[in-house]
């Protein structure tokens, strides 16, 4: 998979994702499996549910295929956590509230589709897969920690599966 940093996303919906994909120079991306550049082409799409403050949104996610190694990769935005319906910023909020010993009422009120079950699952996955990593590398728990997670672990924060993931900066895309 390929995770793209894009700034100033106010709402995550299909139009936002489509506008981003339309501006994305796919030919400049690097395959996260074989690390070749200039070999990716649009291949297919799949649907993915995302829990946003405005409700559950179904996004049609682009998959690209490497002509060198034939691997396919999903193109995700940095605001998305691979294999999760909960947004990155909400993962951070949930874990921060857990560490501080606070309740989760404000999170559940802000994003109505996040319930106690979702929160308990995120906490369980954090404790099982990420707590020791974050502590051992002294990573500060905030929305900018994604750079350290890709640097040290080659994956997005709270990405549980060890699928190769490449971070791509798209700061030129509006």
KOLPANU-318437 format. One line per field, with one value per atom (N, C-alpha, C): residue number from 0; atom name; x, y, z. Coordinates in steps of 0.02 Angstrom, whole numbers, plus 32768, in hexadecimal, padded with zeros to 4 digits. Layout:
<atoms>
n <- NUM|...
atom <- CA|...
xx <- X|...
yy <- Y|...
zz <- Z|...
</atoms>
This chain:
<atoms>
n <- 0|0|0|1|1|1|2|2|2|3|3|3|4|4|4|5|5|5|6|6|6|7|7|7|8|8|8|9|9|9|10|10|10|11|11|11|12|12|12|13|13|13|14|14|14|15|15|15|16|16|16|17|17|17|18|18|18|19|19|19|20|20|20|21|21|21|22|22|22|23|23|23|24|24|24|25|25|25|26|26|26|27|27|27|28|28|28|29|29|29|30|30|30|31|31|31|32|32|32|33|33|33|34|34|34|35|35|35|36|36|36|37|37|37|38|38|38|39|39|39|40|40|40|41|41|41|42|42|42|43|43|43|44|44|44|45|45|45|46|46|46|47|47|47|48|48|48|49|49|49|50|50|50|51|51|51|52|52|52|53|53|53|54|54|54|55|55|55|56|56|56|57|57|57|58|58|58|59|59|59|60|60|60|61|61|61|62|62|62|63|63|63|64|64|64|65|65|65|66|66|66|67|67|67|68|68|68|69|69|69|70|70|70|71|71|71|72|72|72|73|73|73|74|74|74|75|75|75|76|76|76|77|77|77|78|78|78|79|79|79|80|80|80|81|81|81|82|82|82|83|83|83|84|84|84|85|85|85|86|86|86|87|87|87|88|88|88|89|89|89|90|90|90|91|91|91|92|92|92|93|93|93|94|94|94|95|95|95|96|96|96|97|97|97|98|98|98|99|99|99|100|100|100|101|101|101|102|102|102|103|103|103|104|104|104|105|105|105|106|106|106|107|107|107|108|108|108|109|109|109|110|110|110|111|111|111|112|112|112|113|113|113|114|114|114|115|115|115|116|116|116|117|117|117|118|118|118|119|119|119|120|120|120|121|121|121|122|122|122|123|123|123|124|124|124|125|125|125|126|126|126|127|127|127|128|128|128|129|129|129|130|130|130|131|131|131|132|132|132|133|133|133|134|134|134|135|135|135|136|136|136|137|137|137|138|138|138|139|139|139|140|140|140|141|141|141|142|142|142|143|143|143|144|144|144|145|145|145|146|146|146|147|147|147|148|148|148|149|149|149|150|150|150|151|151|151|152|152|152|153|153|153|154|154|154|155|155|155|156|156|156|157|157|157|158|158|158|159|159|159|160|160|160|161|161|161|162|162|162|163|163|163|164|164|164|165|165|165|166|166|166|167|167|167|168|168|168|169|169|169|170|170|170|171|171|171|172|172|172|173|173|173
atom <- N|CA|C|N|CA|C|N|CA|C|N|CA|C|N|CA|C|N|CA|C|N|CA|C|N|CA|C|N|CA|C|N|CA|C|N|CA|C|N|CA|C|N|CA|C|N|CA|C|N|CA|C|N|CA|C|N|CA|C|N|CA|C|N|CA|C|N|CA|C|N|CA|C|N|CA|C|N|CA|C|N|CA|C|N|CA|C|N|CA|C|N|CA|C|N|CA|C|N|CA|C|N|CA|C|N|CA|C|N|CA|C|N|CA|C|N|CA|C|N|CA|C|N|CA|C|N|CA|C|N|CA|C|N|CA|C|N|CA|C|N|CA|C|N|CA|C|N|CA|C|N|CA|C|N|CA|C|N|CA|C|N|CA|C|N|CA|C|N|CA|C|N|CA|C|N|CA|C|N|CA|C|N|CA|C|N|CA|C|N|CA|C|N|CA|C|N|CA|C|N|CA|C|N|CA|C|N|CA|C|N|CA|C|N|CA|C|N|CA|C|N|CA|C|N|CA|C|N|CA|C|N|CA|C|N|CA|C|N|CA|C|N|CA|C|N|CA|C|N|CA|C|N|CA|C|N|CA|C|N|CA|C|N|CA|C|N|CA|C|N|CA|C|N|CA|C|N|CA|C|N|CA|C|N|CA|C|N|CA|C|N|CA|C|N|CA|C|N|CA|C|N|CA|C|N|CA|C|N|CA|C|N|CA|C|N|CA|C|N|CA|C|N|CA|C|N|CA|C|N|CA|C|N|CA|C|N|CA|C|N|CA|C|N|CA|C|N|CA|C|N|CA|C|N|CA|C|N|CA|C|N|CA|C|N|CA|C|N|CA|C|N|CA|C|N|CA|C|N|CA|C|N|CA|C|N|CA|C|N|CA|C|N|CA|C|N|CA|C|N|CA|C|N|CA|C|N|CA|C|N|CA|C|N|CA|C|N|CA|C|N|CA|C|N|CA|C|N|CA|C|N|CA|C|N|CA|C|N|CA|C|N|CA|C|N|CA|C|N|CA|C|N|CA|C|N|CA|C|N|CA|C|N|CA|C|N|CA|C|N|CA|C|N|CA|C|N|CA|C|N|CA|C|N|CA|C|N|CA|C|N|CA|C|N|CA|C|N|CA|C|N|CA|C|N|CA|C|N|CA|C|N|CA|C|N|CA|C|N|CA|C|N|CA|C|N|CA|C|N|CA|C|N|CA|C|N|CA|C|N|CA|C|N|CA|C|N|CA|C|N|CA|C|N|CA|C|N|CA|C|N|CA|C|N|CA|C|N|CA|C|N|CA|C|N|CA|C|N|CA|C|N|CA|C|N|CA|C|N|CA|C|N|CA|C|N|CA|C|N|CA|C|N|CA|C|N|CA|C
xx <- 802A|8000|802C|800E|8031|8006|8023|8000|801B|7FED|8000|7FF0|8022|8019|7FFA|7FC0|7FA0|7F84|7F90|7F7D|7F38|7F1B|7EDD|7EA0|7E98|7E5A|7E29|7DF3|7DC1|7D90|7D7A|7D4D|7D67|7D60|7D75|7D36|7D30|7CF8|7D11|7CE5|7CFA|7D14|7CF5|7D0C|7D53|7D61|7DA4|7DD6|7DC6|7DF3|7DFD|7DC7|7DCD|7DF8|7DEE|7E16|7E60|7E6D|7EB3|7ECF|7EAB|7EC3|7ECD|7EA1|7EA8|7EE9|7F01|7F3E|7F7D|7F74|7FAC|7FD6|8017|8043|8056|802A|8033|8076|808B|80C9|8107|8100|8138|813B|8107|8105|8135|814A|8177|8150|815A|813A|8154|8126|813B|8156|814E|8168|81AD|81B5|81F5|821D|8200|8221|8234|8216|8221|81F3|8209|81E1|81CA|8195|817C|815C|8148|812D|80E5|80C5|8082|804E|8018|7FDF|7F9E|7F6B|7F2A|7F13|7EF9|7EE7|7E9E|7E87|7E43|7E2F|7DF3|7DDA|7DB9|7DB5|7D8E|7D6C|7D37|7D12|7D2C|7D2F|7D47|7D1D|7D04|7CDC|7D0A|7CFA|7D20|7CEE|7CFD|7CD2|7CE9|7CC0|7CD0|7C9E|7CAC|7C7C|7C37|7C34|7BF4|7BD1|7BEE|7BD1|7C01|7BEA|7C13|7C14|7C50|7C59|7C78|7C5D|7C7A|7CA6|7CE6|7D14|7D27|7D2D|7D45|7D90|7DB8|7E00|7E24|7E52|7E78|7EAE|7EB5|7EED|7F17|7F58|7F86|7FAD|7FC6|7FEB|8031|8062|80A7|80B4|80CC|80DA|811B|8141|8180|8176|8150|8147|80FF|80D1|808A|8065|8080|805D|802C|7FF5|7FC6|7FCB|7FBD|7FC2|7F86|7F6A|7F35|7F55|7F33|7F4A|7F1E|7F3D|7F19|7F32|7F09|7F1D|7F37|7F61|7F7F|7F4A|7F10|7EDB|7EB9|7ECB|7EAD|7EDF|7EC7|7EF0|7EE3|7F18|7F0D|7EE7|7EB7|7E8E|7E60|7E55|7E29|7DF6|7DBA|7D87|7D8D|7DB4|7DBA|7DF5|7DEA|7E1D|7E59|7E92|7ED1|7ECB|7EAE|7EA8|7E7E|7E4D|7E24|7E49|7E74|7EA0|7ECB|7EE8|7F13|7EEA|7EAE|7E83|7E71|7E5F|7E4A|7E85|7EBF|7EF9|7F0E|7F0C|7F1E|7EEE|7EAD|7E7B|7E87|7E97|7EA5|7EE1|7F18|7F55|7F48|7F20|7F11|7EDB|7EBD|7E8A|7E47|7E3C|7DFD|7DC9|7D8B|7D57|7D57|7D2D|7D2C|7CEC|7CC5|7C84|7C8B|7CBC|7CC3|7CD4|7CFB|7D0C|7CCE|7CA7|7C6A|7C36|7C35|7C06|7C1C|7C5E|7C78|7C70|7C7A|7C74|7C45|7C06|7BD0|7BDA|7BFE|7C08|7C40|7C65|7C97|7C74|7C73|7C51|7C84|7C6B|7C97|7CBF|7C9F|7CC0|7CFB|7CF2|7D28|7D61|7D50|7D83|7DAA|7D88|7DAB|7DD8|7DC2|7DEB|7E2B|7E24|7E5E|7E8F|7E77|7EA2|7EC6|7EA1|7EBF|7EF6|7EEA|7F1C|7F59|7F4C|7F83|7FB0|7F90|7FB7|7FDD|7FBE|7FDC|8014|800B|8038|8061|804B|806A|8087|806E|8084|80D0|80EB|8133|815C|8144|8168|816D|8135|8132|8160|815D|8186|81D1|81E1|8228|824B|8226|8243|8233|8216|8203|81DB|81AB|8181|814A|8142|810F|80CC|809B|8058|8033|8036|8012|8007|7FE5|7FD3|800F|8049|8085|80B0|809C|80C5|80C9|80A1|80A1|80E6|810B|814E|817D|817C|81A6|8191|8150|8138|814F|814C|8165|81B1|81D3|821C|8235|8218|8230|8210|81D1|81AC|8192|819B|8184|8139|8114|80CC|80AB|806B|8045|8038|8032|8021|7FDE|7FDA|7FA0|7F90|7FBE|7FB8|7FCF|7FA2|7FB0|7FD2|7FB9|7FD7|801A|8048|808C|8092|805D|805E|808D|80B8|80E4|80BB|80D3|80B1|80E5|80DB|810A|80E9|810D|80F3|8109|80D9|80E6|80CC|80F6|80E1|80C0|8083|805C|804C|807C|806F|805F|8071|8063|801B|7FF7|7FB1|7F83|7F53|7F24|7EDF
yy <- 7FC6|8000|803D|8075|80B5|80E7|8107|8139|817D|81AA|81ED|8223|824E|8288|82BE|82D5|830D|833A|837A|83AA|83C7|83E4|840C|83E6|83A8|8384|8395|83B8|83CA|8390|8371|8338|8300|82C4|828B|826D|8276|825A|8245|822A|8210|8248|8283|82BA|82CF|82D4|82E5|82B2|8272|823C|823E|8246|8248|8282|82BD|82F8|82EB|82CB|82BA|8289|8254|8222|8241|826F|828F|82B8|82D2|82FB|82D2|8295|826B|8254|8263|824C|8202|81D6|818E|8175|8190|817B|818B|81B7|81C9|819F|8179|8151|8116|80FF|80C5|808A|8051|8013|8003|7FF5|7FE6|7F9F|7F76|7F31|7F2B|7F41|7F38|7F78|7FB0|7FF1|800F|7FF8|8017|8053|8084|80C0|80BF|80E2|80E9|80AB|807D|803D|8031|8063|805A|8076|8050|8067|8059|807F|8073|802C|800A|7FC4|7FB5|7FC9|7FB8|7FE6|7FDB|7FFF|7FCE|7FE1|7FBB|7FEC|7FD6|8002|7FFA|8031|8032|8061|804A|8074|809A|80D9|8104|8127|8126|8147|818F|81BE|8205|8228|8266|828B|8294|8292|829A|8258|8221|81DF|81B1|8175|8144|8156|8158|8169|812C|811B|80E5|8105|80F6|8110|80DA|80EE|80C2|80CF|80A0|80A7|808B|80B2|809E|806B|8038|8009|8014|8014|8019|7FD7|7FC9|7F8A|7F9A|7F77|7F7F|7F51|7F6E|7F46|7F1D|7F2D|7F0A|7ECA|7ECF|7E94|7E7C|7E9D|7E8B|7E91|7EB5|7EBE|7EF8|7EF4|7F2C|7F50|7F90|7FBB|7FE9|7FF0|8021|8065|8098|80DD|80FB|8106|8120|8166|818C|81CD|81C4|81F2|81ED|81EE|820A|820D|81C9|8198|8155|8124|80F8|80C4|8084|8065|8028|7FF3|7FD4|7F9F|7FB6|7FF6|8010|8040|8041|8070|80B2|80B3|80EE|8118|815A|8187|818B|819C|81A2|81D1|820C|823C|8220|81F7|81D8|81A1|817D|814C|8171|81A8|81CF|81E8|8202|821B|81E3|81AA|8171|815B|8153|813C|8170|81B0|81E5|81E6|81E0|81DE|81A1|8169|812C|8136|8151|815C|818C|81C0|81F2|81DB|81A2|8187|81AB|81CC|81F0|81C4|81DA|81B5|81C7|81A6|81AD|81CD|81EA|8207|823A|8268|829C|827E|8249|8229|8209|81E6|81C5|81F9|8233|8268|8289|8291|82B1|8284|8244|8214|81DD|81E4|81BA|8170|815F|8119|80F7|811E|8101|80F1|80B0|809B|807B|8063|8045|800A|7FE3|7FA9|7FBF|7FF2|800C|8026|8049|8066|802F|7FFD|7FC6|7FA0|7F97|7F74|7F9C|7FDE|8008|8007|800B|8008|7FC5|7F8F|7F4C|7F45|7F5E|7F5A|7F86|7FC0|7FEC|7FC9|7FAC|7F8B|7F4E|7F2A|7EED|7EFB|7F2E|7F38|7F78|7FAC|7FEC|800C|7FFE|8020|801B|7FDF|7FD5|7FF6|7FF4|8014|8060|807E|80C6|80D9|80B2|80C1|80B6|8080|8071|80A3|80C3|80F6|813E|8144|8185|81AF|818F|81B3|81D7|8217|823F|822F|8222|8210|824F|825D|8296|828A|82B8|82AD|82AF|82C4|82C6|8287|8259|821E|81EE|81F8|81CA|81C7|81FE|81FE|81CE|81D0|81A3|815A|814E|8109|80EC|8114|80FD|80F6|8124|8122|80E4|80D5|809D|8059|805A|801B|800E|803D|8036|8029|8046|8041|807A|8082|80B7|80A5|80D9|80CD|80AA|8076|804C|801E|801B|7FE9|7FA7|7F77|7F39|7F07|7EFF|7ECF|7EE9|7EBD|7ECF|7ED9|7EEC|7EF9|7F34|7F2D|7F66|7FA5|7FDD|801C|8052|807A|80AE|80F1|8120|8163|8190|81B4|81E1|8226|8259|829D|82BC|82D3|82F2|833B|835E|83A1|83D2|83C1|83EC|83E6|83B5|83AA|83D1|83F4|841B|83FE
zz <- 8000|8000|8000|7FEC|7FE9|800F|8041|8069|8055|8045|802D|8060|806B|8096|806C|8081|8060|8097|8091|80C4|80B4|80E7|80E1|80C9|80DE|80D0|8107|80F4|8126|8132|80FD|8102|80D4|80EC|80C4|80A5|8064|803F|7FFA|7FD1|7F90|7F63|7F64|7F3B|7F4D|7F8F|7FA6|7F8E|7F97|7F82|7F36|7F10|7EC7|7EAF|7ECD|7EBB|7EC8|7F00|7F10|7EDC|7ECD|7E9D|7E58|7E44|7E03|7DFE|7E35|7E36|7E46|7E5B|7E71|7E35|7E35|7DFF|7E0A|7DF7|7E05|7DE8|7DB0|7D91|7DBB|7DED|7E18|7E58|7E65|7EA3|7E9E|7ED8|7EDD|7EF7|7ED9|7EEF|7F35|7F63|7FA8|7FB0|7F7C|7F80|7F60|7F22|7EFF|7EFC|7F10|7F15|7ED1|7E9B|7E5A|7E53|7E2C|7E1E|7DD6|7DC8|7D84|7D67|7D92|7D7A|7D91|7DB1|7DCB|7D9B|7D93|7D6B|7D90|7D7F|7D9F|7D8D|7DBF|7DB5|7DC5|7E00|7E15|7E4F|7E68|7EA2|7ED2|7F12|7F42|7F71|7F90|7FBE|8005|8029|806D|8097|80CF|80FC|812B|8136|8163|8192|81D3|8204|820D|81F5|81F9|8227|823A|8264|8243|8201|81DF|81D2|81EA|81E1|81BB|81B0|818C|8142|8125|80DF|80BC|8083|805B|8024|8026|7FF4|7FC2|7F84|7F4F|7F49|7F64|7F6A|7F2C|7F11|7ED6|7EE8|7EBF|7EC3|7E84|7E8D|7E55|7E52|7E16|7E0B|7DF1|7E0D|7DF8|7DBC|7D85|7D49|7D52|7D84|7D8F|7DB8|7DF0|7E1C|7E20|7DFC|7DF9|7E3B|7E6B|7EAB|7EA3|7EC8|7EC9|7F0B|7F09|7F44|7F48|7F83|7F8F|7F98|7F80|7F8A|7FC2|7FFC|8036|8047|8069|8083|80CA|80E0|8123|815A|814C|817E|8189|8160|8164|8184|81AE|81CB|81A3|8187|8161|8189|8169|8185|81BE|81C4|81F9|81DB|81F8|81E4|8209|823F|8269|8250|824C|8233|8261|8245|8268|82A5|829B|82D2|830B|82FB|832F|8354|8332|8354|8388|8373|83A1|83DC|83D0|8406|8437|841C|8446|8473|8455|847C|84AF|849C|84CB|8506|84F8|852E|855B|853D|8564|8592|8577|859E|85D8|85CA|85FE|862F|8622|864F|8649|8611|8606|85E4|85E3|85C1|8576|8551|8509|84EF|851B|8508|84D0|84D5|84A2|845E|845D|841D|83FF|8428|840F|83FA|841A|8407|83C5|83BC|837F|8341|834B|8313|832B|8319|8334|8324|82EE|82DC|8304|832B|8358|8399|83AB|83E8|8418|8450|8482|8466|843D|841F|83F3|83CA|83A0|83CB|8400|842C|844F|8469|848B|845B|841E|83EC|83DE|83D5|83C7|8401|843E|8479|847C|8470|8472|843E|8401|83CC|83DC|83FA|840F|8442|8474|84A9|848E|8461|8446|8413|83E9|83B0|83B1|83D4|83CB|840A|8444|8480|848A|8487|8492|845C|841E|83E7|83F3|8404|840F|844A|847F|84B9|84AC|8489|847D|8450|8424|83F8|840F|844A|8467|8435|8415|83E4|840A|83FB|841A|83FA|8423|840C|83F6|83B4|8398|834D|832D|82E6|82B7|82CD|82A3|82AB|82D5|82E3|82A8|8274|823B|821B|821A|81FB|8220|8263|828A|8280|827B|8272|8230|81FB|81BA|81BB|81DD|81E0|8205|823E|8267|8257|8240|8238|81F2|81C4|817F|817A|81A7|81A4|81CA|81BD|81DE|8227|8251|8296|829A|82C2|82CC|8291|8260|822B|824A|8250|8273|8245|8208|81DA|81C1|81B6|81A1|8156|8135|80ED|80DF|80AC|809B|808E|80A8|80A0|8094|8061|804E|8059|8079|8085|804C|8030|7FF7|8009|8002|8012|7FD5|7FDF|7FA9|7FBB|7FD8|7FF1|7FB8|7F7A|7F41|7F28|7F41|7F2C|7F5A|7F3D|7F66|7F64
</atoms>
